[in-house]
Amino acid sequence: MAKRIDLRAYQEAIATRLAAAQAGASVPALLGFESGGRRWLIDLPAAGEVLPPPPLAPVPLTQPWFAGMTNVHGELQAVVDFSVFCGGAPTPREGGARLLRIGTRHGSNSALLVARVHGLKRTDSLFAAATEDADDAAAPPWQGEAFTDSQGTRWLRLEPDRLLADPVFLDASLPLTD
């Protein structure tokens, strides 16, 4: 014999679950990633696609941070080693390394090679940094605010639209010498 269900109780339970889901969905999530020993946050829609690094074709006469070109879903992507771009060591391509296609939303075929993706971070679990570090005074324009999480880990916000418009980022060519 089938179990009888109180329709009113069932509808109230569904309404409660929907309200809870909508309340949770209103808290924006950021994608956390690591590059050059720093932890970064990027708006989830701006992160584009995240995938294991495909083979890269080197491009001669480019900056050391320009990792190369690759084909992703039939589109050529310019890949920047974000660690090297920020002044750090090259990103190892094995292990947890990932490619973030940050340019897709902005009409650019640009991707960042990063050491590791940490997953989603809810903004309600982050706290704005209370103090400015000395290196924040010289922060590039594409570096947004700093946050700390409940474990005391420092996170920097990446502003991809500003990064994609940065003249240094846009000029991957080596200067010509006579």
ChimeraX attribute file (.defattr): number of C-alpha atoms within 10 A of each C-alpha:
attribute: neighborCount
match mode: 1-to-1
recipient: residues
	/A:1	3
	/A:2	4
	/A:3	4
	/A:4	6
	/A:5	8
	/A:6	7
	/A:7	9
	/A:8	9
	/A:9	10
	/A:10	11
	/A:11	11
	/A:12	11
	/A:13	12
	/A:14	12
	/A:15	12
	/A:16	12
	/A:17	12
	/A:18	12
	/A:19	12
	/A:20	11
	/A:21	11
	/A:22	11
	/A:23	10
	/A:24	11
	/A:25	11
	/A:26	8
	/A:27	12
	/A:28	13
	/A:29	19
	/A:30	20
	/A:31	19
	/A:32	23
	/A:33	22
	/A:34	20
	/A:35	23
	/A:36	18
	/A:37	10
	/A:38	15
	/A:39	19
	/A:40	22
	/A:41	27
	/A:42	22
	/A:43	18
	/A:44	17
	/A:45	13
	/A:46	20
	/A:47	23
	/A:48	18
	/A:49	15
	/A:50	15
	/A:51	14
	/A:52	15
	/A:53	19
	/A:54	13
	/A:55	11
	/A:56	14
	/A:57	13
	/A:58	13
	/A:59	14
	/A:60	10
	/A:61	12
	/A:62	15
	/A:63	17
	/A:64	15
	/A:65	22
	/A:66	24
	/A:67	25
	/A:68	18
	/A:69	20
	/A:70	19
	/A:71	13
	/A:72	13
	/A:73	7
	/A:74	7
	/A:75	9
	/A:76	12
	/A:77	21
	/A:78	22
	/A:79	24
	/A:80	24
	/A:81	25
	/A:82	23
	/A:83	21
	/A:84	19
	/A:85	19
	/A:86	13
	/A:87	10
	/A:88	15
	/A:89	15
	/A:90	19
	/A:91	20
	/A:92	12
	/A:93	16
	/A:94	10
	/A:95	9
	/A:96	14
	/A:97	20
	/A:98	24
	/A:99	25
	/A:100	24
	/A:101	23
	/A:102	25
	/A:103	22
	/A:104	17
	/A:105	14
	/A:106	13
	/A:107	9
	/A:108	13
	/A:109	17
	/A:110	20
	/A:111	26
	/A:112	25
	/A:113	28
	/A:114	25
	/A:115	26
	/A:116	17
	/A:117	21
	/A:118	14
	/A:119	13
	/A:120	16
	/A:121	18
	/A:122	16
	/A:123	14
	/A:124	10
	/A:125	12
	/A:126	18
	/A:127	15
	/A:128	13
	/A:129	15
	/A:130	9
	/A:131	8
	/A:132	10
	/A:133	11
	/A:134	8
	/A:135	8
	/A:136	13
	/A:137	8
	/A:138	8
	/A:139	12
	/A:140	13
	/A:141	12
	/A:142	16
	/A:143	17
	/A:144	19
	/A:145	16
	/A:146	21
	/A:147	20
	/A:148	16
	/A:149	17
	/A:150	9
	/A:151	7
	/A:152	10
	/A:153	11
	/A:154	17
	/A:155	23
	/A:156	19
	/A:157	19
	/A:158	22
	/A:159	17
	/A:160	20
	/A:161	14
	/A:162	15
	/A:163	18
	/A:164	18
	/A:165	12
	/A:166	14
	/A:167	10
	/A:168	11
	/A:169	15
	/A:170	11
	/A:171	12
	/A:172	18
	/A:173	14
	/A:174	11
	/A:175	10
	/A:176	6
	/A:177	4
	/A:178	3
